[in-house]
């Protein structure tokens, strides 16, 4: 039987650590760390504001082409981590978009593979107008 116990504290802490490492790599434009966070598979998908990455190779190509700079996140509004059992997690971040009157949303699905550790298998970044 599959264990889907929600939010086992040590698993949440582990996912938070790898997510924060990923976020710092975005700021630093550390492509090696960003690549290491994603499952190296043609099945991996990342939708972002100006790109659609179908498969690890496309995601990597976008990362290499991305210009350096502070990125789009001005400040965090809300971070939600949900783990189910010890091998599946979702991370959802709501943030203020830098220099714009927009709210950003980022979601990631993480899976712990027996031989690879935690990897993002699907990710999405979008924006919306702030609530009135």
C-alpha positions in Angstrom: 0.0 0.0 0.0 1.3 3.5 -0.9 1.9 5.9 1.9 0.3 9.3 1.3 0.6 10.7 4.8 0.5 14.5 4.4 3.3 16.7 5.5 5.6 14.4 7.5 7.8 17.2 9.2 11.2 15.9 8.1 10.0 15.4 4.5 8.6 18.9 4.4 11.9 20.3 5.8 13.9 18.3 3.2 11.7 19.6 0.3 12.0 23.2 1.7 15.8 22.9 1.6 15.9 21.7 -2.0 13.4 24.3 -3.0 15.4 27.1 -1.4 18.5 25.9 -3.1 16.7 26.0 -6.4 15.5 29.6 -5.7 19.0 30.7 -4.9 20.2 29.1 -8.1 17.7 31.2 -10.0 19.1 34.4 -8.5 22.7 33.3 -9.1 21.8 31.9 -12.6 23.6 28.7 -11.5 22.6 26.5 -14.4 24.2 23.4 -13.0 22.1 23.6 -9.8 18.9 24.4 -11.8 19.5 21.5 -14.1 20.2 19.2 -11.2 16.8 20.0 -9.7 14.9 18.8 -12.8 14.3 15.2 -13.9 16.5 14.7 -17.0 13.7 13.2 -19.1 11.7 14.1 -22.3 8.6 13.8 -20.1 9.6 16.8 -17.9 7.6 20.0 -18.5 8.2 23.6 -17.5 5.8 26.4 -18.5 7.1 29.8 -17.8 6.0 33.3 -18.7 7.9 33.5 -22.0 8.6 29.9 -22.7 7.3 26.4 -22.8 9.9 23.7 -22.1 8.9 20.2 -23.2 11.6 17.9 -22.0 14.8 18.5 -20.1 16.8 19.6 -23.2 14.4 22.5 -24.0 14.3 23.5 -20.3 18.1 23.5 -20.2 18.3 25.6 -23.4 16.0 28.2 -21.9 18.1 28.3 -18.7 21.3 28.9 -20.7 19.8 31.7 -22.7 18.3 33.5 -19.7 20.0 36.8 -19.0 21.6 37.3 -15.6 19.8 39.6 -13.2 17.7 39.7 -10.2 14.8 37.8 -11.7 11.1 38.4 -11.5 10.5 37.9 -7.8 10.4 41.1 -5.8 9.1 39.6 -2.6 7.3 36.4 -1.5 3.7 36.5 -0.5 2.9 32.9 0.3 4.8 29.6 0.1 2.9 26.3 0.4 4.6 22.9 0.6 2.6 19.7 0.5 4.2 16.4 0.8 2.4 13.1 0.4 4.3 10.2 2.0 8.1 10.4 1.5 8.4 10.6 -2.2 5.9 13.2 -3.7 5.6 16.9 -3.1 4.1 20.0 -4.5 5.5 23.5 -3.9 3.5 26.6 -4.7 4.8 30.1 -4.3 2.9 33.4 -4.7 5.1 36.4 -5.2 5.1 40.1 -6.1 6.5 40.6 -9.6 9.5 43.0 -9.6 8.6 46.4 -10.9 5.1 45.5 -12.0 1.6 45.6 -10.4 1.3 41.9 -10.9 1.2 38.8 -8.8 3.3 35.8 -9.8 2.5 32.1 -9.2 5.0 29.3 -9.3 4.2 25.6 -8.9 6.4 22.6 -8.9 5.8 18.9 -8.6 8.7 17.0 -7.0 9.2 13.3 -7.0 11.9 11.4 -5.1 13.4 8.8 -7.4 15.2 5.9 -5.8 18.4 6.4 -7.7 18.3 10.2 -8.3 16.7 11.8 -5.3 14.3 14.7 -5.5 13.5 16.0 -9.0 11.0 18.4 -10.5 8.9 16.6 -13.0 6.5 19.5 -13.8 6.7 23.3 -13.2 4.6 26.3 -14.1 5.1 30.1 -13.7 2.4 32.6 -14.5 1.2 36.0 -13.4 -2.2 37.7 -12.7 -3.5 41.1 -11.8 -3.6 41.7 -8.1 -6.9 41.2 -6.4 -8.9 44.3 -6.0 
